[in-house]
Amino acid sequence: MSRSEPNALTNIQLAELRKALFRKRDELVGAVADLHEPPPVDEPGDFADLARTETAVEERTELAARERTLLTDVERALAKLDDGTYGVSEVSGKRIPYERLKALPWARTDVGEPAP
């Protein structure tokens, strides 16, 4: 698709979206690194204390997994910017509206389309 098509993103829009994706990537890299740090552990107390600690570790592990998945999506969007396929739905092949990309720069589909 050429950039002269209707609904094609302008160079200014692409630069804005690239900047937003880099900001999000930096945020996620920091968050994932922080989540890999073990939580502070007090001296073990009773079983309730141990259960709370175990729950905290499980929650951090799940959050880190979600953040890594989102980081993968952001990096995929940056790669698409580089290869010229950014802003095209992976399901329908149609352009994703700028408003959607502005709200969710790593969007892979338009609203209402199934996830790829």
FENNOR-V938994 format. One record per pair of residues at least 6 apart in sequence whose C-alpha atoms are under 8 Angstrom apart, sorted by the first residue. I is the first residue (numbers start at 0). J is the second residue. D is the distance in Angstrom with one decimal. If there is no record, write none. Layout:
i->I j->J d->D
i->I j->J d->D
//
This chain:
i->1 j->7 d->7.6
i->2 j->8 d->6.7
i->2 j->9 d->7.4
i->6 j->94 d->7.1
i->6 j->96 d->7.1
i->6 j->97 d->8.0
i->7 j->94 d->7.4
i->8 j->86 d->7.9
i->8 j->97 d->7.0
i->12 j->97 d->7.9
i->13 j->80 d->7.9
i->16 j->100 d->7.5
i->16 j->101 d->6.7
i->16 j->104 d->6.1
i->17 j->77 d->6.9
i->17 j->80 d->7.5
i->19 j->104 d->7.1
i->20 j->73 d->6.2
i->20 j->76 d->7.7
i->20 j->77 d->6.9
i->20 j->104 d->6.4
i->20 j->105 d->7.3
i->23 j->73 d->7.4
i->24 j->70 d->6.2
i->24 j->73 d->6.4
i->24 j->74 d->7.3
i->27 j->66 d->6.3
i->27 j->67 d->7.6
i->27 j->69 d->7.9
i->27 j->70 d->6.1
i->28 j->70 d->7.4
i->30 j->63 d->7.8
i->30 j->66 d->7.5
i->31 j->63 d->5.6
i->31 j->66 d->6.4
i->31 j->67 d->6.8
i->34 j->59 d->6.0
i->34 j->60 d->7.4
i->34 j->62 d->7.8
i->34 j->63 d->5.9
i->35 j->60 d->7.9
i->35 j->63 d->7.5
i->37 j->56 d->7.7
i->38 j->55 d->7.8
i->38 j->56 d->7.1
i->40 j->52 d->7.4
i->43 j->49 d->6.5
i->72 j->105 d->6.0
i->73 j->104 d->7.8
i->73 j->105 d->5.2
i->75 j->105 d->7.7
i->76 j->85 d->6.4
i->76 j->104 d->7.5
i->76 j->105 d->5.3
i->76 j->106 d->7.8
i->76 j->107 d->8.0
i->77 j->85 d->7.9
i->79 j->85 d->4.5
i->86 j->94 d->5.7
i->86 j->95 d->5.2
i->86 j->96 d->7.6
i->86 j->97 d->8.0
i->86 j->100 d->7.3
i->86 j->106 d->7.9
i->86 j->107 d->7.6
i->87 j->93 d->5.5
i->87 j->94 d->4.4
i->87 j->95 d->5.5
i->87 j->107 d->7.4
i->87 j->108 d->7.3
i->88 j->94 d->6.1
i->88 j->95 d->5.9
i->88 j->107 d->5.6
i->88 j->108 d->4.3
i->88 j->109 d->6.2
i->89 j->107 d->5.8
i->89 j->108 d->5.9
i->89 j->115 d->6.4
i->90 j->108 d->6.4
i->90 j->112 d->7.1
i->90 j->113 d->7.3
i->90 j->114 d->7.6
i->90 j->115 d->6.1
i->91 j->108 d->7.8
i->91 j->112 d->7.9
i->94 j->109 d->7.9
i->95 j->108 d->6.6
i->95 j->109 d->5.3
i->96 j->109 d->7.3
i->99 j->106 d->7.5
i->99 j->109 d->7.3
i->99 j->110 d->7.7
i->100 j->106 d->6.2
i->107 j->114 d->7.8
i->107 j->115 d->7.7
i->108 j->114 d->7.0
i->108 j->115 d->7.8
//
